[in-house]
Amino acid sequence: MSIAFGGIVALFFRGLNLVVALGLVALCSYELEKGDYGRFVLGLTFVGIVNAATGGLTAATAYQVANRAAAAG
């Protein structure tokens, strides 16, 4: 698989992930009662923080693997 095709596939799945996440937020916001909004926002914040932390780690790992100059085992 070429780098360009891999980039397109990654972009597609990131876009699909965004659509699914926004759909879940909309669905949950309509189904929750007023007393549950605080827990919902806390959950979204936690998921966002974990996603930001692991997304950067994933990108750094992919960069190191792709640019490693060692011979294949």
All heavy atoms as TSV, in Angstrom:
chain	resi	resn	atom	element	x	y	z
A	1	MET	N	N	0.846	-1.167	0.000
A	1	MET	CA	C	0.000	0.000	0.000
A	1	MET	C	C	0.899	1.240	0.000
A	1	MET	O	O	1.831	1.338	0.782
A	1	MET	CB	C	-0.900	-0.029	1.236
A	1	MET	CG	C	-1.729	1.193	1.375
A	1	MET	SD	S	-3.053	1.218	2.606
A	1	MET	CE	C	-2.726	-0.030	3.764
A	2	SER	N	N	0.602	2.182	-0.865
A	2	SER	CA	C	1.423	3.379	-0.951
A	2	SER	C	C	1.103	4.330	0.196
A	2	SER	O	O	0.075	4.220	0.857
A	2	SER	CB	C	1.178	4.086	-2.285
A	2	SER	OG	O	-0.114	4.648	-2.300
A	3	ILE	N	N	1.989	5.266	0.411
A	3	ILE	CA	C	1.800	6.246	1.480
A	3	ILE	C	C	0.580	7.117	1.196
A	3	ILE	O	O	-0.202	7.422	2.095
A	3	ILE	CB	C	3.072	7.095	1.645
A	3	ILE	CG1	C	4.209	6.218	2.164
A	3	ILE	CG2	C	2.835	8.266	2.575
A	3	ILE	CD1	C	5.532	6.931	2.241
A	4	ALA	N	N	0.380	7.502	-0.067
A	4	ALA	CA	C	-0.767	8.345	-0.418
A	4	ALA	C	C	-2.083	7.617	-0.156
A	4	ALA	O	O	-3.016	8.185	0.409
A	4	ALA	CB	C	-0.670	8.776	-1.872
A	5	PHE	N	N	-2.157	6.362	-0.552
A	5	PHE	CA	C	-3.385	5.590	-0.327
A	5	PHE	C	C	-3.631	5.401	1.166
A	5	PHE	O	O	-4.760	5.523	1.641
A	5	PHE	CB	C	-3.299	4.236	-1.030
A	5	PHE	CG	C	-4.543	3.417	-0.875
A	5	PHE	CD1	C	-5.718	3.781	-1.514
A	5	PHE	CD2	C	-4.541	2.289	-0.076
A	5	PHE	CE1	C	-6.866	3.033	-1.359
A	5	PHE	CE2	C	-5.679	1.535	0.089
A	5	PHE	CZ	C	-6.853	1.895	-0.565
A	6	GLY	N	N	-2.565	5.123	1.918
A	6	GLY	CA	C	-2.700	4.991	3.368
A	6	GLY	C	C	-3.182	6.282	4.015
A	6	GLY	O	O	-3.983	6.258	4.942
A	7	GLY	N	N	-2.703	7.419	3.508
A	7	GLY	CA	C	-3.159	8.707	4.016
A	7	GLY	C	C	-4.620	8.952	3.735
A	7	GLY	O	O	-5.361	9.472	4.576
A	8	ILE	N	N	-5.066	8.567	2.549
A	8	ILE	CA	C	-6.476	8.725	2.191
A	8	ILE	C	C	-7.348	7.838	3.058
A	8	ILE	O	O	-8.400	8.255	3.548
A	8	ILE	CB	C	-6.683	8.434	0.691
A	8	ILE	CG1	C	-6.020	9.528	-0.145
A	8	ILE	CG2	C	-8.167	8.326	0.354
A	8	ILE	CD1	C	-5.957	9.226	-1.620
A	9	VAL	N	N	-6.923	6.609	3.281
A	9	VAL	CA	C	-7.684	5.684	4.131
A	9	VAL	C	C	-7.748	6.218	5.564
A	9	VAL	O	O	-8.813	6.208	6.199
A	9	VAL	CB	C	-7.065	4.270	4.090
A	9	VAL	CG1	C	-7.677	3.374	5.140
A	9	VAL	CG2	C	-7.234	3.664	2.708
A	10	ALA	N	N	-6.632	6.718	6.081
A	10	ALA	CA	C	-6.605	7.271	7.435
A	10	ALA	C	C	-7.525	8.480	7.544
A	10	ALA	O	O	-8.271	8.619	8.524
A	10	ALA	CB	C	-5.182	7.660	7.820
A	11	LEU	N	N	-7.510	9.345	6.537
A	11	LEU	CA	C	-8.390	10.510	6.531
A	11	LEU	C	C	-9.857	10.093	6.484
A	11	LEU	O	O	-10.698	10.653	7.191
A	11	LEU	CB	C	-8.056	11.410	5.346
A	11	LEU	CG	C	-8.852	12.701	5.238
A	11	LEU	CD1	C	-8.560	13.602	6.427
A	11	LEU	CD2	C	-8.516	13.408	3.940
A	12	PHE	N	N	-10.170	9.084	5.687
A	12	PHE	CA	C	-11.538	8.584	5.606
A	12	PHE	C	C	-12.024	8.080	6.961
A	12	PHE	O	O	-13.119	8.408	7.418
A	12	PHE	CB	C	-11.631	7.467	4.559
A	12	PHE	CG	C	-12.950	6.752	4.556
A	12	PHE	CD1	C	-14.075	7.354	4.035
A	12	PHE	CD2	C	-13.062	5.478	5.093
A	12	PHE	CE1	C	-15.298	6.702	4.047
A	12	PHE	CE2	C	-14.268	4.819	5.108
A	12	PHE	CZ	C	-15.397	5.430	4.580
A	13	PHE	N	N	-11.193	7.282	7.624
A	13	PHE	CA	C	-11.616	6.730	8.906
A	13	PHE	C	C	-11.674	7.787	10.003
A	13	PHE	O	O	-12.502	7.707	10.900
A	13	PHE	CB	C	-10.725	5.553	9.318
A	13	PHE	CG	C	-11.115	4.286	8.626
A	13	PHE	CD1	C	-10.344	3.775	7.602
A	13	PHE	CD2	C	-12.268	3.617	8.979
A	13	PHE	CE1	C	-10.712	2.620	6.944
A	13	PHE	CE2	C	-12.643	2.456	8.333
A	13	PHE	CZ	C	-11.865	1.953	7.314
A	14	ARG	N	N	-10.820	8.807	9.939
A	14	ARG	CA	C	-10.929	9.901	10.906
A	14	ARG	C	C	-12.229	10.663	10.689
A	14	ARG	O	O	-12.890	11.047	11.655
A	14	ARG	CB	C	-9.736	10.841	10.796
A	14	ARG	CG	C	-8.500	10.285	11.426
A	14	ARG	CD	C	-7.374	11.307	11.399
A	14	ARG	NE	N	-6.179	10.735	11.950
A	14	ARG	CZ	C	-5.736	11.009	13.166
A	14	ARG	NH1	N	-6.405	11.815	13.940
A	14	ARG	NH2	N	-4.630	10.456	13.607
A	15	GLY	N	N	-12.598	10.887	9.450
A	15	GLY	CA	C	-13.865	11.552	9.160
A	15	GLY	C	C	-15.053	10.719	9.603
A	15	GLY	O	O	-16.016	11.234	10.179
A	16	LEU	N	N	-14.982	9.421	9.352
A	16	LEU	CA	C	-16.050	8.521	9.778
A	16	LEU	C	C	-16.142	8.485	11.303
A	16	LEU	O	O	-17.245	8.479	11.865
A	16	LEU	CB	C	-15.790	7.118	9.227
A	16	LEU	CG	C	-16.883	6.088	9.415
A	16	LEU	CD1	C	-18.141	6.510	8.670
A	16	LEU	CD2	C	-16.418	4.737	8.916
A	17	ASN	N	N	-15.003	8.501	11.969
A	17	ASN	CA	C	-14.978	8.537	13.425
A	17	ASN	C	C	-15.650	9.803	13.944
A	17	ASN	O	O	-16.401	9.762	14.921
A	17	ASN	CB	C	-13.535	8.457	13.915
A	17	ASN	CG	C	-13.436	8.293	15.409
A	17	ASN	OD1	O	-14.382	7.940	16.083
A	17	ASN	ND2	N	-12.259	8.555	15.931
A	18	LEU	N	N	-15.403	10.929	13.298
A	18	LEU	CA	C	-16.021	12.186	13.703
A	18	LEU	C	C	-17.536	12.137	13.535
A	18	LEU	O	O	-18.283	12.566	14.420
A	18	LEU	CB	C	-15.432	13.339	12.892
A	18	LEU	CG	C	-16.007	14.717	13.180
A	18	LEU	CD1	C	-15.681	15.138	14.604
A	18	LEU	CD2	C	-15.467	15.724	12.186
A	19	VAL	N	N	-18.010	11.587	12.429
A	19	VAL	CA	C	-19.446	11.487	12.189
A	19	VAL	C	C	-20.115	10.592	13.238
A	19	VAL	O	O	-21.167	10.939	13.795
A	19	VAL	CB	C	-19.725	10.960	10.757
A	19	VAL	CG1	C	-21.181	10.613	10.567
A	19	VAL	CG2	C	-19.281	11.985	9.735
A	20	VAL	N	N	-19.504	9.460	13.539
A	20	VAL	CA	C	-20.060	8.546	14.543
A	20	VAL	C	C	-20.062	9.208	15.921
A	20	VAL	O	O	-21.049	9.127	16.663
A	20	VAL	CB	C	-19.267	7.214	14.567
A	20	VAL	CG1	C	-19.658	6.373	15.766
A	20	VAL	CG2	C	-19.510	6.447	13.284
A	21	ALA	N	N	-18.981	9.897	16.267
A	21	ALA	CA	C	-18.902	10.560	17.571
A	21	ALA	C	C	-19.959	11.649	17.697
A	21	ALA	O	O	-20.637	11.758	18.726
A	21	ALA	CB	C	-17.509	11.140	17.781
A	22	LEU	N	N	-20.126	12.461	16.655
A	22	LEU	CA	C	-21.145	13.509	16.710
A	22	LEU	C	C	-22.547	12.916	16.777
A	22	LEU	O	O	-23.421	13.444	17.463
A	22	LEU	CB	C	-21.015	14.438	15.506
A	22	LEU	CG	C	-19.804	15.353	15.519
A	22	LEU	CD1	C	-19.722	16.148	14.220
A	22	LEU	CD2	C	-19.836	16.290	16.708
A	23	GLY	N	N	-22.766	11.812	16.084
A	23	GLY	CA	C	-24.056	11.128	16.164
A	23	GLY	C	C	-24.344	10.615	17.563
A	23	GLY	O	O	-25.467	10.734	18.070
A	24	LEU	N	N	-23.327	10.050	18.206
A	24	LEU	CA	C	-23.500	9.574	19.579
A	24	LEU	C	C	-23.772	10.717	20.547
A	24	LEU	O	O	-24.599	10.593	21.451
A	24	LEU	CB	C	-22.265	8.789	20.022
A	24	LEU	CG	C	-22.159	7.376	19.470
A	24	LEU	CD1	C	-20.820	6.777	19.849
A	24	LEU	CD2	C	-23.282	6.522	19.986
A	25	VAL	N	N	-23.078	11.830	20.365
A	25	VAL	CA	C	-23.320	12.994	21.226
A	25	VAL	C	C	-24.751	13.490	21.041
A	25	VAL	O	O	-25.451	13.771	22.022
A	25	VAL	CB	C	-22.300	14.113	20.931
A	25	VAL	CG1	C	-22.718	15.418	21.576
A	25	VAL	CG2	C	-20.927	13.711	21.418
A	26	ALA	N	N	-25.204	13.591	19.808
A	26	ALA	CA	C	-26.572	14.054	19.555
A	26	ALA	C	C	-27.596	13.086	20.142
A	26	ALA	O	O	-28.558	13.508	20.796
A	26	ALA	CB	C	-26.795	14.222	18.056
A	27	LEU	N	N	-27.394	11.799	19.952
A	27	LEU	CA	C	-28.318	10.803	20.477
A	27	LEU	C	C	-28.369	10.850	21.999
A	27	LEU	O	O	-29.446	10.864	22.594
A	27	LEU	CB	C	-27.909	9.404	20.010
A	27	LEU	CG	C	-28.751	8.256	20.532
A	27	LEU	CD1	C	-30.152	8.317	19.947
A	27	LEU	CD2	C	-28.100	6.933	20.234
A	28	CYS	N	N	-27.204	10.889	22.630
A	28	CYS	CA	C	-27.160	10.915	24.098
A	28	CYS	C	C	-27.746	12.200	24.652
A	28	CYS	O	O	-28.418	12.187	25.681
A	28	CYS	CB	C	-25.731	10.737	24.593
A	28	CYS	SG	S	-25.098	9.068	24.336
A	29	SER	N	N	-27.515	13.322	23.990
A	29	SER	CA	C	-28.038	14.587	24.507
A	29	SER	C	C	-29.559	14.632	24.440
A	29	SER	O	O	-30.197	15.262	25.281
A	29	SER	CB	C	-27.428	15.772	23.759
A	29	SER	OG	O	-27.827	15.756	22.408
A	30	TYR	N	N	-30.157	13.950	23.476
A	30	TYR	CA	C	-31.622	13.913	23.405
A	30	TYR	C	C	-32.225	12.906	24.374
A	30	TYR	O	O	-33.338	13.080	24.851
A	30	TYR	CB	C	-32.083	13.580	21.986
A	30	TYR	CG	C	-31.929	14.722	21.027
A	30	TYR	CD1	C	-31.116	14.594	19.908
A	30	TYR	CD2	C	-32.561	15.935	21.238
A	30	TYR	CE1	C	-30.956	15.646	19.025
A	30	TYR	CE2	C	-32.406	16.996	20.358
A	30	TYR	CZ	C	-31.611	16.844	19.262
A	30	TYR	OH	O	-31.447	17.881	18.388
A	31	GLU	N	N	-31.484	11.866	24.699
A	31	GLU	CA	C	-32.014	10.813	25.560
A	31	GLU	C	C	-31.790	11.070	27.047
A	31	GLU	O	O	-32.495	10.505	27.875
A	31	GLU	CB	C	-31.390	9.466	25.182
A	31	GLU	CG	C	-31.798	8.969	23.811
A	31	GLU	CD	C	-33.284	8.676	23.698
A	31	GLU	OE1	O	-33.863	8.163	24.672
A	31	GLU	OE2	O	-33.861	8.985	22.647
A	32	LEU	N	N	-30.816	11.897	27.397
A	32	LEU	CA	C	-30.495	12.121	28.802
A	32	LEU	C	C	-31.481	13.095	29.443
A	32	LEU	O	O	-32.049	13.964	28.785
A	32	LEU	CB	C	-29.084	12.684	28.940
A	32	LEU	CG	C	-27.947	11.744	28.608
A	32	LEU	CD1	C	-26.632	12.485	28.701
A	32	LEU	CD2	C	-27.932	10.554	29.538
A	33	GLU	N	N	-31.630	12.957	30.751
A	33	GLU	CA	C	-32.424	13.916	31.511
A	33	GLU	C	C	-31.486	14.991	32.049
A	33	GLU	O	O	-30.268	14.849	32.003
A	33	GLU	CB	C	-33.138	13.193	32.646
A	33	GLU	CG	C	-34.130	12.168	32.119
A	33	GLU	CD	C	-34.832	11.418	33.237
A	33	GLU	OE1	O	-34.706	11.827	34.405
A	33	GLU	OE2	O	-35.494	10.430	32.932
A	34	LYS	N	N	-32.049	16.060	32.591
A	34	LYS	CA	C	-31.228	17.182	33.032
A	34	LYS	C	C	-30.203	16.792	34.084
A	34	LYS	O	O	-29.104	17.314	34.101
A	34	LYS	CB	C	-32.116	18.296	33.584
A	34	LYS	CG	C	-32.623	19.223	32.538
A	34	LYS	CD	C	-33.248	20.436	33.176
A	34	LYS	CE	C	-33.566	21.434	32.089
A	34	LYS	NZ	N	-34.213	22.617	32.624
A	35	GLY	N	N	-30.515	15.884	34.964
A	35	GLY	CA	C	-29.600	15.492	36.026
A	35	GLY	C	C	-28.382	14.734	35.540
A	35	GLY	O	O	-27.383	14.627	36.245
A	36	ASP	N	N	-28.432	14.203	34.329
A	36	ASP	CA	C	-27.328	13.392	33.799
A	36	ASP	C	C	-26.353	14.184	32.929
A	36	ASP	O	O	-25.356	13.633	32.473
A	36	ASP	CB	C	-27.891	12.234	32.972
A	36	ASP	CG	C	-28.700	11.274	33.803
A	36	ASP	OD1	O	-28.387	11.135	35.005
A	36	ASP	OD2	O	-29.643	10.665	33.274
A	37	TYR	N	N	-26.605	15.460	32.691
A	37	TYR	CA	C	-25.741	16.241	31.801
A	37	TYR	C	C	-24.320	16.377	32.346
A	37	TYR	O	O	-23.360	16.359	31.587
A	37	TYR	CB	C	-26.316	17.630	31.555
A	37	TYR	CG	C	-27.497	17.661	30.609
A	37	TYR	CD1	C	-28.343	18.758	30.576
A	37	TYR	CD2	C	-27.764	16.608	29.754
A	37	TYR	CE1	C	-29.426	18.796	29.716
A	37	TYR	CE2	C	-28.841	16.630	28.906
A	37	TYR	CZ	C	-29.665	17.732	28.886
A	37	TYR	OH	O	-30.726	17.765	28.034
A	38	GLY	N	N	-24.171	16.521	33.653
A	38	GLY	CA	C	-22.839	16.674	34.241
A	38	GLY	C	C	-21.968	15.453	34.007
A	38	GLY	O	O	-20.807	15.568	33.623
A	39	ARG	N	N	-22.533	14.269	34.224
A	39	ARG	CA	C	-21.775	13.031	33.985
A	39	ARG	C	C	-21.449	12.872	32.509
A	39	ARG	O	O	-20.381	12.391	32.147
A	39	ARG	CB	C	-22.564	11.828	34.484
A	39	ARG	CG	C	-22.500	11.645	35.972
A	39	ARG	CD	C	-23.084	10.310	36.349
A	39	ARG	NE	N	-24.502	10.261	36.016
A	39	ARG	CZ	C	-25.490	10.273	36.905
A	39	ARG	NH1	N	-25.205	10.308	38.191
A	39	ARG	NH2	N	-26.732	10.226	36.529
A	40	PHE	N	N	-22.368	13.267	31.653
A	40	PHE	CA	C	-22.153	13.169	30.209
A	40	PHE	C	C	-20.980	14.052	29.783
A	40	PHE	O	O	-20.087	13.616	29.057
A	40	PHE	CB	C	-23.429	13.553	29.475
A	40	PHE	CG	C	-23.322	13.501	27.981
A	40	PHE	CD1	C	-23.104	12.301	27.334
A	40	PHE	CD2	C	-23.452	14.644	27.227
A	40	PHE	CE1	C	-23.023	12.237	25.959
A	40	PHE	CE2	C	-23.367	14.590	25.861
A	40	PHE	CZ	C	-23.152	13.393	25.221
A	41	VAL	N	N	-20.956	15.291	30.263
A	41	VAL	CA	C	-19.873	16.217	29.909
A	41	VAL	C	C	-18.552	15.734	30.503
A	41	VAL	O	O	-17.506	15.823	29.859
A	41	VAL	CB	C	-20.216	17.646	30.367
A	41	VAL	CG1	C	-19.029	18.574	30.217
A	41	VAL	CG2	C	-21.397	18.175	29.581
A	42	LEU	N	N	-18.581	15.210	31.723
A	42	LEU	CA	C	-17.366	14.660	32.327
A	42	LEU	C	C	-16.828	13.492	31.499
A	42	LEU	O	O	-15.630	13.397	31.241
A	42	LEU	CB	C	-17.649	14.205	33.758
A	42	LEU	CG	C	-16.457	13.612	34.511
A	42	LEU	CD1	C	-15.378	14.665	34.707
A	42	LEU	CD2	C	-16.911	13.059	35.840
A	43	GLY	N	N	-17.716	12.621	31.037
A	43	GLY	CA	C	-17.307	11.504	30.192
A	43	GLY	C	C	-16.712	11.971	28.876
A	43	GLY	O	O	-15.682	11.462	28.422
A	44	LEU	N	N	-17.347	12.970	28.244
A	44	LEU	CA	C	-16.820	13.514	26.989
A	44	LEU	C	C	-15.442	14.149	27.200
A	44	LEU	O	O	-14.552	13.992	26.365
A	44	LEU	CB	C	-17.771	14.565	26.415
A	44	LEU	CG	C	-19.023	14.053	25.745
A	44	LEU	CD1	C	-19.858	15.228	25.256
A	44	LEU	CD2	C	-18.702	13.135	24.594
A	45	THR	N	N	-15.275	14.842	28.307
A	45	THR	CA	C	-13.983	15.464	28.594
A	45	THR	C	C	-12.908	14.408	28.786
A	45	THR	O	O	-11.802	14.523	28.246
A	45	THR	CB	C	-14.095	16.349	29.853
A	45	THR	OG1	O	-15.131	17.318	29.642
A	45	THR	CG2	C	-12.796	17.053	30.145
A	46	PHE	N	N	-13.221	13.374	29.537
A	46	PHE	CA	C	-12.256	12.301	29.775
A	46	PHE	C	C	-11.873	11.611	28.462
A	46	PHE	O	O	-10.692	11.387	28.189
A	46	PHE	CB	C	-12.835	11.288	30.763
A	46	PHE	CG	C	-11.925	10.135	31.039
A	46	PHE	CD1	C	-10.798	10.295	31.816
A	46	PHE	CD2	C	-12.188	8.882	30.504
A	46	PHE	CE1	C	-9.939	9.234	32.069
A	46	PHE	CE2	C	-11.347	7.819	30.738
A	46	PHE	CZ	C	-10.218	7.996	31.521
A	47	VAL	N	N	-12.857	11.294	27.644
A	47	VAL	CA	C	-12.582	10.645	26.357
A	47	VAL	C	C	-11.746	11.561	25.465
A	47	VAL	O	O	-10.822	11.105	24.781
A	47	VAL	CB	C	-13.901	10.234	25.665
A	47	VAL	CG1	C	-13.682	9.853	24.223
A	47	VAL	CG2	C	-14.561	9.096	26.422
A	48	GLY	N	N	-12.027	12.852	25.468
A	48	GLY	CA	C	-11.252	13.801	24.672
A	48	GLY	C	C	-9.805	13.886	25.106
A	48	GLY	O	O	-8.896	13.928	24.276
A	49	ILE	N	N	-9.575	13.888	26.418
A	49	ILE	CA	C	-8.209	13.956	26.937
A	49	ILE	C	C	-7.436	12.690	26.577
A	49	ILE	O	O	-6.288	12.749	26.118
A	49	ILE	CB	C	-8.222	14.191	28.455
A	49	ILE	CG1	C	-8.696	15.612	28.751
A	49	ILE	CG2	C	-6.852	13.949	29.072
A	49	ILE	CD1	C	-8.973	15.880	30.208
A	50	VAL	N	N	-8.060	11.528	26.755
A	50	VAL	CA	C	-7.397	10.264	26.417
A	50	VAL	C	C	-7.125	10.185	24.918
A	50	VAL	O	O	-6.043	9.770	24.491
A	50	VAL	CB	C	-8.246	9.068	26.898
A	50	VAL	CG1	C	-7.715	7.759	26.345
A	50	VAL	CG2	C	-8.280	9.020	28.413
A	51	ASN	N	N	-8.086	10.624	24.113
A	51	ASN	CA	C	-7.917	10.602	22.661
A	51	ASN	C	C	-6.774	11.523	22.232
A	51	ASN	O	O	-5.966	11.166	21.369
A	51	ASN	CB	C	-9.225	11.006	21.981
A	51	ASN	CG	C	-9.194	10.760	20.499
A	51	ASN	OD1	O	-8.380	10.021	19.996
A	51	ASN	ND2	N	-10.101	11.411	19.795
A	52	ALA	N	N	-6.685	12.698	22.823
A	52	ALA	CA	C	-5.604	13.631	22.481
A	52	ALA	C	C	-4.245	13.056	22.877
A	52	ALA	O	O	-3.272	13.157	22.119
A	52	ALA	CB	C	-5.843	14.967	23.161
A	53	ALA	N	N	-4.176	12.449	24.052
A	53	ALA	CA	C	-2.901	11.900	24.521
A	53	ALA	C	C	-2.460	10.714	23.677
A	53	ALA	O	O	-1.295	10.621	23.271
A	53	ALA	CB	C	-3.026	11.492	25.984
A	54	THR	N	N	-3.353	9.798	23.397
A	54	THR	CA	C	-2.966	8.608	22.643
A	54	THR	C	C	-2.825	8.894	21.160
A	54	THR	O	O	-2.066	8.221	20.473
A	54	THR	CB	C	-3.969	7.464	22.858
A	54	THR	OG1	O	-5.269	7.895	22.449
A	54	THR	CG2	C	-4.002	7.026	24.306
A	55	GLY	N	N	-3.533	9.898	20.642
A	55	GLY	CA	C	-3.382	10.259	19.233
A	55	GLY	C	C	-1.985	10.764	18.941
A	55	GLY	O	O	-1.371	10.403	17.943
A	56	GLY	N	N	-1.445	11.603	19.821
A	56	GLY	CA	C	-0.081	12.092	19.656
A	56	GLY	C	C	0.933	10.974	19.799
A	56	GLY	O	O	1.920	10.915	19.068
A	57	LEU	N	N	0.685	10.067	20.731
A	57	LEU	CA	C	1.582	8.933	20.927
A	57	LEU	C	C	1.574	8.022	19.696
A	57	LEU	O	O	2.617	7.547	19.249
A	57	LEU	CB	C	1.158	8.150	22.167
A	57	LEU	CG	C	1.992	6.930	22.537
A	57	LEU	CD1	C	3.416	7.351	22.856
A	57	LEU	CD2	C	1.373	6.214	23.715
A	58	THR	N	N	0.394	7.806	19.136
A	58	THR	CA	C	0.276	6.973	17.941
A	58	THR	C	C	1.014	7.601	16.764
A	58	THR	O	O	1.726	6.918	16.030
A	58	THR	CB	C	-1.199	6.760	17.581
A	58	THR	OG1	O	-1.859	6.171	18.696
A	58	THR	CG2	C	-1.369	5.885	16.367
A	59	ALA	N	N	0.858	8.912	16.590
A	59	ALA	CA	C	1.541	9.599	15.498
A	59	ALA	C	C	3.056	9.543	15.673
A	59	ALA	O	O	3.786	9.313	14.706
A	59	ALA	CB	C	1.067	11.045	15.412
A	60	ALA	N	N	3.524	9.728	16.889
A	60	ALA	CA	C	4.967	9.679	17.144
A	60	ALA	C	C	5.516	8.279	16.894
A	60	ALA	O	O	6.600	8.119	16.317
A	60	ALA	CB	C	5.260	10.121	18.579
A	61	THR	N	N	4.788	7.265	17.310
A	61	THR	CA	C	5.221	5.886	17.095
A	61	THR	C	C	5.249	5.556	15.606
A	61	THR	O	O	6.201	4.946	15.112
A	61	THR	CB	C	4.290	4.911	17.837
A	61	THR	OG1	O	4.271	5.257	19.216
A	61	THR	CG2	C	4.732	3.477	17.662
A	62	ALA	N	N	4.211	5.969	14.881
A	62	ALA	CA	C	4.168	5.714	13.436
A	62	ALA	C	C	5.319	6.406	12.721
A	62	ALA	O	O	5.917	5.847	11.804
A	62	ALA	CB	C	2.830	6.181	12.871
A	63	TYR	N	N	5.646	7.615	13.147
A	63	TYR	CA	C	6.766	8.340	12.538
A	63	TYR	C	C	8.082	7.610	12.776
A	63	TYR	O	O	8.893	7.455	11.864
A	63	TYR	CB	C	6.835	9.764	13.088
A	63	TYR	CG	C	7.988	10.553	12.546
A	63	TYR	CD1	C	7.904	11.158	11.291
A	63	TYR	CD2	C	9.170	10.699	13.262
A	63	TYR	CE1	C	8.950	11.882	10.773
A	63	TYR	CE2	C	10.229	11.410	12.754
A	63	TYR	CZ	C	10.118	12.004	11.514
A	63	TYR	OH	O	11.174	12.712	10.998
A	64	GLN	N	N	8.294	7.145	14.000
A	64	GLN	CA	C	9.535	6.430	14.321
A	64	GLN	C	C	9.647	5.135	13.533
A	64	GLN	O	O	10.724	4.790	13.052
A	64	GLN	CB	C	9.616	6.168	15.822
A	64	GLN	CG	C	9.836	7.387	16.657
A	64	GLN	CD	C	11.172	8.057	16.355
A	64	GLN	OE1	O	12.167	7.391	16.099
A	64	GLN	NE2	N	11.168	9.376	16.363
A	65	VAL	N	N	8.548	4.401	13.414
A	65	VAL	CA	C	8.576	3.148	12.686
A	65	VAL	C	C	8.822	3.384	11.207
A	65	VAL	O	O	9.602	2.689	10.555
A	65	VAL	CB	C	7.267	2.358	12.923
A	65	VAL	CG1	C	7.155	1.182	11.973
A	65	VAL	CG2	C	7.191	1.889	14.361
A	66	ALA	N	N	8.170	4.408	10.633
A	66	ALA	CA	C	8.284	4.662	9.207
A	66	ALA	C	C	9.677	5.165	8.832
A	66	ALA	O	O	10.164	4.884	7.737
A	66	ALA	CB	C	7.237	5.679	8.783
A	67	ASN	N	N	10.329	5.878	9.713
A	67	ASN	CA	C	11.616	6.494	9.386
A	67	ASN	C	C	12.800	5.783	10.007
A	67	ASN	O	O	13.895	6.322	10.055
A	67	ASN	CB	C	11.609	7.963	9.816
A	67	ASN	CG	C	10.640	8.760	9.001
A	67	ASN	OD1	O	10.584	8.615	7.790
A	67	ASN	ND2	N	9.853	9.583	9.652
A	68	ARG	N	N	12.579	4.595	10.479
A	68	ARG	CA	C	13.664	3.819	11.084
A	68	ARG	C	C	14.583	3.294	9.982
A	68	ARG	O	O	14.130	2.688	9.024
A	68	ARG	CB	C	13.053	2.664	11.857
A	68	ARG	CG	C	13.981	2.022	12.798
A	68	ARG	CD	C	13.214	1.101	13.692
A	68	ARG	NE	N	14.142	0.300	14.433
A	68	ARG	CZ	C	13.873	-0.863	14.951
A	68	ARG	NH1	N	12.680	-1.366	14.801
A	68	ARG	NH2	N	14.773	-1.532	15.611
A	69	ALA	N	N	15.854	3.474	10.146
A	69	ALA	CA	C	16.807	3.108	9.112
A	69	ALA	C	C	17.421	1.726	9.340
A	69	ALA	O	O	18.422	1.390	8.727
A	69	ALA	CB	C	17.909	4.160	9.016
A	70	ALA	N	N	16.823	0.934	10.196
A	70	ALA	CA	C	17.386	-0.399	10.483
A	70	ALA	C	C	16.938	-1.398	9.401
A	70	ALA	O	O	15.883	-1.259	8.801
A	70	ALA	CB	C	16.911	-0.873	11.846
A	71	ALA	N	N	17.758	-2.392	9.189
A	71	ALA	CA	C	17.417	-3.429	8.225
A	71	ALA	C	C	16.304	-4.319	8.785
A	71	ALA	O	O	16.171	-4.478	9.992
A	71	ALA	CB	C	18.651	-4.269	7.917
A	72	ALA	N	N	15.516	-4.876	7.890
A	72	ALA	CA	C	14.443	-5.769	8.320
A	72	ALA	C	C	15.018	-7.022	8.942
A	72	ALA	O	O	16.062	-7.507	8.537
A	72	ALA	CB	C	13.565	-6.123	7.126
A	73	GLY	N	N	14.298	-7.530	9.945
A	73	GLY	CA	C	14.774	-8.717	10.658
A	73	GLY	C	C	14.608	-9.994	9.898
A	73	GLY	O	O	13.942	-10.126	8.927
